Amino acid sequence: MRQIKVLMIGESLLKQGGIVSVQKLILDGMPSSVEFEHLATVVDGSSFKKISLFAGALVKLCWTLLSQDIDLIHTHVSERGSAFRQAITTLIALLFRKPVIIHTHGSEFHIFYEKLPRAMQKTLNFIYGRSTYLIALSERWRTFYIQSLELRPEKVVVLPNAVKVPEKIPHRDHFGIVSLVFLGRIGQRKGTFDLVKAFADLSPEIQTQATLTIAGDGEGSQLKSLISSLDLAKYISVINWLDAEQRDVLLEKSDIFILPSYNEGLPMALLEAMSWGLPVITTPVGGIPELVHSEENGLLVQPGDLVKLAAAMQRLIENKEFRLTLGKAARKSILPFDVKPYCSSLVDIYYSSLKSS
């Protein structure tokens, strides 16, 4: 295979979140036959800072395509502003006759898209349809993009997110306090407030057998107020977003992972928890039900069902053997999602894009 150069366009690598984690995995895990340059189109900060960065990114994009021998563009997109920003960068790349791979991550893209005026939907359909390939995170999302954006099926490929699978994990065959953990953006979409309310519904006896750590950014102050109002501060702690090393330390020490989301793509935090051999309690949204099968490698509850969420927590807190069985199955099921086969599949998509152009 000949050497190729890829311009990756997406969120600043200094940001936090799943899309940034995916970008870093790709940049770190790709073979030497693929050379990358990264272009950030959005960063945290004020509206002026974001607009200035994007305007500068467009200038840099044009200059890079004029002055460098770029083989293809790999752009990462979610919903709302991201969808419009990357539509513009895609149009520019197409004007320079470069193959474009659109890598979709949006957990709420379907909601965003359905609210758009028909003319705007048609515009996005046109732009996305001119990409060489569109990467979806699951079969469910692939079906959505084909049907809603009227894309040709052969253009939409499924590539689930990947994870660095740790070589060794703890046995967790211990007695005593059971550690529950949530990782992600704190807010309604991720079901964080539901999680705290469900924990409050546990009997006092079960509560004394467990602790819950919630790590992430977002609506942390509101969540702390809720915890205080429910008198759960002795059981539940809220901490800031963790870097990769801190995250792994927390997952290594935990016993159960919980993510009661209302909408998802294929969450990186879930993959990471399963790679550490944690049993998971989550919801059948986005690409999750293609990975997590209830009673086999995790437990699934419907979003917003606090009664069943509390029941699932109680079941895993009380039943250590079931907890360990689900955790072992979770780790086994995540092995195909290791970063090495993922990068190999992405390389195949790159070279196929070059042949198609």
N, C-alpha and C positions, 0 to 999 in steps of 0.2 A: 504494500500500500504506500502510495506517495505521501509526502508530507503535505498537510493542509493547514491553513490558517483560518481560524474562526473568530469572528467578532461577536462576543456575548454581550447582549444588552439587557439590563434589568435593574433591580434595586441596588443601591449602594451597598457594598460589602460591609460597611460599618453599621448598617441597620440590623435590627433583630427580627427574627421570624423564620418561618419555614422556607420561604422562597430564597432567602439569603443562604440558609443551610444547604439547600439543593445546589445553588450556584457554587458554593464552596466545595461541596463534594465532587462536583464535575471538574472544577479547576484543579483540585488536588489529586483526583483519581484517574485522569485520562492518561493514555500512553503518550510516549514522546513523539509519536507520529502526528499528534494534533497540537498545534500551537494556538494559544488563546491571547486575545486582547479583550479587556473588559471595559464596558462603557456604562456608567451609572446614569439613569434618567430620573431618579427620585432619591431624596435623602430626607431624614428627619429635620424639622425646623419650621420656620415661619413660611407663610405662603410666598412671600417675596423670595426667600431663599430657594424654595422649590421651583418657582417659575424661572429664576435666574439659572439654576442648575440645568433645567430642562432645555432652556434656550441655548445654553453653552453646549449641552450634549448634542443638539441638532447640528450646530456648527462643527463640532468635533467629528460627528458622524460623516458629514459631507466631506470634510477634509481627509479623514481616514480612508474613505472609499476612493477619493481622488489620488491620494499619495501612496497608498499601500496596496499590496497584492492580497486582498482579502478574498478567500474562496467562498465563504458563506456566512450568513447572519443567523445567530441563535438568540431569539428574543424571549424573555420570560414575561408573562402577562397574567394579571388577575382580573378584577372587575373595576368598575367606576373609572377613576382617573387613569389608572393603569391601562385599561382597554383603549382609551383614546390616545394616550401618549404612544403606546406601541403600535397603534394603527398608523400614526404619523411616521414613526421610524421605519415601519414596514413599507410604506409607500415610497419613502426615500430610497430604501435598499432596492426596491423593485425598479425605480427609475435608473439605478445604476446596473440593472440587470444581474443582481446577485440572488442566488437561491436563499429563501428565508424559511427557517423553521420556527414556528410559533409554539412555544411551550406553555400550556395553560395550567394555572394553579388556582384559579378563583373558586372559593368555596361557595360564594353566592352569585356567581356569574349568571345563573339562570334567573334569579330574581331581578338582578340589574338589567338583564337583556329584555325581559318581558315588559319592563316599565318604559323602555325606550320608545319614542315615536317610530312609526313604521319606516319612515324615510331613513332614520338613523340606523335602524336594524339592517336595512338593505345596504347601507354604506359599509357597515361592519362585515356583513356577509360577503360583499364584493372584495374587500381588502383581505379578509381571512382566507377567502377562496383562492386568492392569487399566491398564497404561500405554497412552498413545495410540499411541506408536511406540517400538520398540526398534531402536537403530542397531547394526548389526554391521559389523565391519571388512572382511569379505570374504564371498564366496558360501559358502565352506566353513563359516565361523562362522554365517552365516545359516541354513544347513541344520541345524547343530547346535542352535541355539536353537529352531527350529521343531519339530524332532523330539523333543528331550529335554525342553524346557520346555512342549511342547504348545501353542505359540503359533500364532495364526492367521497364515498367510503374508503377508496384506496388512498386518499390523502390523509386520513385520520388514523394515527397509530396509537396504541396503548403502551405507555411506559410508566409503570408505577414508580413512586419515589423509592429511593434506596437509602440504606443505612450502613454505617460501619459496625459490623457485628463484633462485639468484644469476644476475645478468645476464651476467657474464663469468667464465670459468674458465681456468686455466692450460693450456697446450698439453701439458705433460708429455712432450714429445718430447726427452728427455735421455738421456744415458748415465751409468752409474755406479750408486751404491747405490739400490736400490729400497725405498721406504718403505711398509711395511704398517701398517695401523691397525685397532684394535678400539675401539669406543665402547659403553658400556653398563655395567650392573651386573655386577661381577666375581663369578662363581660358576659352579656346575655347570650351571644351567638355560641360561645363555648360552653354554656350551661353552668358557669361558675356559681352563680347565685342559687341555682337549683341544687347544686352539690351541697352547699352549706345548709340549705333548708332541709334537704334529705338527711343530712347528718344530724340535724336537730331533732328529726323524727325518730331517730334510734332511741331505744330505751336507755336510761341512765347506766344500766349495767353494761350494755354493749359499748356505749361511749367511753367508759373507763378502760376498755380493752384496746382502744385505738387512738391514734393521732392522725391528723390530716395536715399535710403541707401543701400550700398552694403557691406556686412559683410562676411569676410572669409580670408583664407590664399591663397597662390598661387602667381599669377602674378599681385599683387597689384600695383607695381610701373609702369608696362606697362599700366595698366588700368587708373591710375592717369594721365599719359601722354596723353592718348587718351581723357580723360575728359577735360584736359587743352586745347588741340588742338581744341576741339569743343566748347570751351568757355562755359562749363556747370558746372564749379566748384560751382557756387552759387545755383545750383539745386541738384547736386549729390555729396554725401560724401562716401568715402571708409574707412572702419574701419577694425580692426583686427578681427580674429576669436573670438567668444564670448563663454563664458561658459554657462551652462544651465540656470542659474539665469539671466544673462545678456541677453541671447537670449529671454527668456520669457518676460522680460521688454520691449524689442524692438518690439516683436510681439504684445504685448498688446497695444502698442501705434501706431501700423501701421494700414493701411486700405486695402492694396492690397499686395499680395505676387506674385512674378514673378520668374519663373525658366525655361528659354528657352533652355533646354538641348538638346544635340544631342544624347546622350546615357545615360541610367539609369538602375538601378535595380528597386528599389522602394524607392525613396529618403526620408530619415528621415525628412529633412527640410520641405518637402511638407506636410508630415503627421502632423508635429508640427504646421505649419501655419494653416492648415485646422482645427486642434483641437482648435485653438484660434478664429475660426469663420471668417477667412480671405477668401475673394474670391481669387481664384488663376488663374494666366495666366501661362500655361505651355505647354509642347509638348507631342504628343502621342507616346512616346518611352518607351521601357522596360515595366514595369508593370503599368505605369501611366494611360493608357486608360482604364484599368480595374477598376480604382478608380475614375478618373475625367471624367465626361461626359459633353461635351461642351454644354453651355447654361443652364445646370441644376445645377451643383455645381462648375462650373469654366468655363474657356475658353481655348480651345486648338488651337494652331497654329503650323504649320509645322516648324521644326528646320531650322533656317536660313532665314525665310520669314520675313524680317524686315518691310515690308509694313503692313502685317497683325498683326505683333506684336505691331507696333505703333498704329494701329487702335483699337486693343483690349485695350491697355492702355488708349487711349483717351475715349473709350466708358465707361470704369469703372470710370475714373476721372470725366466725365461729368454727369453720371447717378448714383446718390446716391442710389436711390431705387433699381436699378438692382444690384448694389454693395452689398447692405445689403441682398437682397434675395439670391444671390449666396453664401454669407458668411454663412448665416443660414443653407443653404442646405449642404455646405461643412462640417460644424461641425456635422450635423446630420449623414452624410454619414461616418464620421470617428469614430463614437462611437463603432462600432464592432471591431475596431482596438485597443481598450484600452488594456493596458498591462495585466490586469487580465485574460481575456479569452485567450490571447496570451500565457501566461505562462501555463495555464491549457492545451492548445493544445500541447505545447512542452513537458509537463510531460507525456501526453499520448504517444507521440512519443518515449520518453525515455523508458517507460515500455514496449511498443511494441517491441523496439529494444532488450530488455533483453529476451523477450519471443522468439524472432526469432533466437537468438544466440545459 
